[in-house]
Amino acid sequence: MPIFEYKCNDCGHEFEELVFDREECPPCPKCQSEKTGKLMSAVRSKVGGFRPDTGDSGGSSADADSGSSFSASSPCAGCSGGDCSSCGS
């Protein structure tokens, strides 16, 4: 189920909302105005992937040298599962 970002045209409040109908614009939770609009949202994606023939996860060589296939800024930095399918990230 998609979570969309909205902005109120009356008070300027930005908020997120779980919306089942993509055409629906929910009222502002701050001022209750119906004059809201959908914002353009950033998309998160993963580049690369696990290659079993080399043991490489697509990370940089610095990551490989540290014994971890994930960088410190990665959401899987503390994961010992080896890939995101084991932790759902």
C-alpha positions as CSV (number, residue, x, y, z in Angstrom):
1,M,0.0,0.0,0.0
2,P,1.5,3.3,-1.0
3,I,2.3,6.2,1.3
4,F,2.2,9.5,-0.5
5,E,3.5,12.9,0.6
6,Y,1.1,15.9,0.5
7,K,1.3,19.6,1.1
8,C,-1.5,21.8,2.3
9,N,-2.1,24.8,0.0
10,D,-3.6,26.8,2.9
11,C,-1.1,26.4,5.8
12,G,1.9,24.9,4.0
13,H,2.1,21.8,6.3
14,E,3.7,18.8,4.6
15,F,2.5,15.3,5.7
16,E,2.5,11.7,4.7
17,E,-0.6,9.6,4.3
18,L,-1.4,6.0,3.5
19,V,-3.9,6.3,0.6
20,F,-5.8,3.5,-1.0
21,D,-7.2,5.6,-3.9
22,R,-4.3,7.2,-5.7
23,E,-6.6,10.1,-6.9
24,E,-7.7,10.9,-3.4
25,C,-6.1,13.9,-1.6
26,P,-6.6,13.7,2.2
27,P,-7.4,16.7,4.3
28,C,-4.6,18.5,6.1
29,P,-4.1,17.0,9.6
30,K,-3.0,20.4,11.0
31,C,-5.7,22.8,9.7
32,Q,-8.3,20.3,8.2
33,S,-8.2,22.1,4.9
34,E,-9.3,20.1,1.8
35,K,-6.9,22.1,-0.4
36,T,-4.0,19.6,-0.4
37,G,-1.8,18.4,-3.2
38,K,0.5,15.5,-3.8
39,L,4.2,16.1,-3.7
40,M,6.9,14.5,-5.8
41,S,8.7,11.9,-3.6
42,A,12.2,10.6,-3.7
43,V,12.5,6.9,-4.6
44,R,14.8,4.5,-3.0
45,S,16.5,1.8,-5.1
46,K,19.3,-0.7,-4.8
47,V,22.0,-0.9,-7.4
48,G,24.0,-4.0,-7.8
49,G,23.4,-7.2,-6.0
50,F,24.8,-10.4,-4.7
51,R,27.0,-12.4,-7.1
52,P,27.5,-15.9,-5.7
53,D,30.4,-16.7,-8.0
54,T,32.6,-13.9,-6.5
55,G,31.0,-13.4,-3.1
56,D,30.7,-9.7,-4.1
57,S,27.6,-7.9,-3.0
58,G,28.1,-5.0,-5.4
59,G,29.7,-2.9,-2.6
60,S,32.9,-0.9,-2.9
61,S,36.3,-2.5,-2.4
62,A,36.6,-0.7,0.9
63,D,33.5,-2.6,2.1
64,A,35.0,-5.9,0.9
65,D,38.3,-5.2,2.8
66,S,36.5,-4.6,6.0
67,G,34.9,-8.1,5.8
68,S,31.4,-6.6,5.5
69,S,29.5,-6.4,2.3
70,F,27.6,-3.3,3.5
71,S,28.8,0.2,4.1
72,A,28.3,1.9,7.5
73,S,25.6,4.1,6.0
74,S,23.6,1.1,4.7
75,P,20.4,0.1,6.4
76,C,21.9,-3.4,6.6
77,A,25.1,-2.2,8.3
78,G,24.3,-4.2,11.5
79,C,22.8,-7.2,9.6
80,S,24.7,-10.4,9.6
81,G,22.4,-12.2,7.2
82,G,24.5,-11.4,4.1
83,D,21.6,-10.1,2.0
84,C,18.5,-8.0,2.6
85,S,16.1,-10.9,2.0
86,S,17.1,-12.2,5.4
87,C,16.1,-9.0,7.2
88,G,13.5,-7.4,4.9
89,S,15.3,-4.2,4.2
